[in-house]
Amino acid sequence: MITITEIEFEKLSKYVKSNYGINLSEKKKTLVVGRLQNILVQNNFDSFSEYYDYVVKDTTGEAVVNLLNKITTNHTFFMREADHFEFFKEKVLPFWTEQAKKSKDLRIWSAGCSSGEEPYTLAMIISDYLGDKMPSWDARILATDISMKSLKIAKEGIYKYEHIKDIPDFWKKKYFKMCQDTEYMVSERIRNNVIFRIFNLMNEEFPFKKKFHVIYCRNVMIYFDNETKNKLIKKFYDYTETGGYLFIGHSESINREESGYKYIMPAVYRKE
Ligand SMILES: C[S@@+](CC[C@H](N)C(=O)[O-])C[C@H]1O[C@@H](n2cnc3c(N)ncnc32)[C@H](O)[C@@H]1O
């Protein structure tokens, strides 16, 4: 087992924090060391200092992505925190489709989309809601993450049966195609309605020309310290249309007074 010194841990934490906003507190030291062991062994590194140098010098960006994959979790599933999707279907979609009935333009962002289950759930709800009118709308969802590995799975849109077993049967029939014995592929129509892009939420500049009607950023900010989180929420606020919504994870919270958003229901906020 390769151990980490105080200085090495401090250097690594500082790098991850300043570039990716991820907070590796002292409490996470054992977890980090454990999760990174394989990478060190596979690459024949004798110390975390060697590993650190390799990560910061790697120009392909692959080393840092592997590091992030180890220290964060990409766990997600279809219809996660289902009440959010219910609210989206019952309140958010009727409101925004009415508001945007002339432009027929819905702008939804799944920030930290992992392997795609969240944006695909949204795309299926939108498809059900708009029905035949779908082709006349631009309701594509922007879905971003820093993990290339997760985005690759997301773009392919192929999931094992146990990942889709809990979704409604009519969704299975309508939006999935069996591609191997135990694997199912999201229909082309739904895949085409999600645009997957790599994007680090810590980037100073957000490259979006227009504001969003809805932002989902759920179970992502759990890694960030308060300062990083507040800065990000401020940016989300600036990029939310008036009347637009922010969804965060149920185990997360935002500072209601500072953020500017109005609390609507657990983990749902609105810009008024
Ligand atoms: C637990 S998953 C959440 C997936 C989905 N939103 C959900 O709630 O099920 C967290 C995702 O956040 C991504 N993430 C963490 N830090 C990020 C950052 N700085 N920029 C973009 N994505 C980030 C991770 O790569 C991971 O895929």
The ligand as a Gaussian input file, in Angstrom:
#p B3LYP/6-31G(d) Opt

LIG

0 1
 C      -23.628000      11.785000      -8.638000
 S      -23.526000      12.363000     -10.269000
 C      -25.090000      13.191000     -10.444000
 C      -25.858000      12.774000     -11.672000
 C      -27.275000      13.330000     -11.783000
 N      -27.292000      14.768000     -11.800000
 C      -28.136000      12.807000     -10.657000
 O      -28.533000      13.558000      -9.763000
 O      -28.417000      11.604000     -10.648000
 C      -22.404000      13.749000     -10.093000
 C      -21.773000      14.173000     -11.405000
 O      -21.178000      15.470000     -11.238000
 C      -20.040000      15.532000     -12.066000
 N      -19.167000      16.642000     -11.634000
 C      -18.462000      16.758000     -10.468000
 N      -17.757000      17.893000     -10.454000
 C      -18.032000      18.529000     -11.635000
 C      -17.579000      19.752000     -12.223000
 N      -16.699000      20.541000     -11.596000
 N      -18.055000      20.092000     -13.448000
 C      -18.938000      19.275000     -14.087000
 N      -19.396000      18.103000     -13.593000
 C      -18.942000      17.735000     -12.379000
 C      -19.409000      14.157000     -11.891000
 O      -18.532000      13.848000     -12.949000
 C      -20.652000      13.244000     -11.840000
 O      -20.951000      12.684000     -13.096000

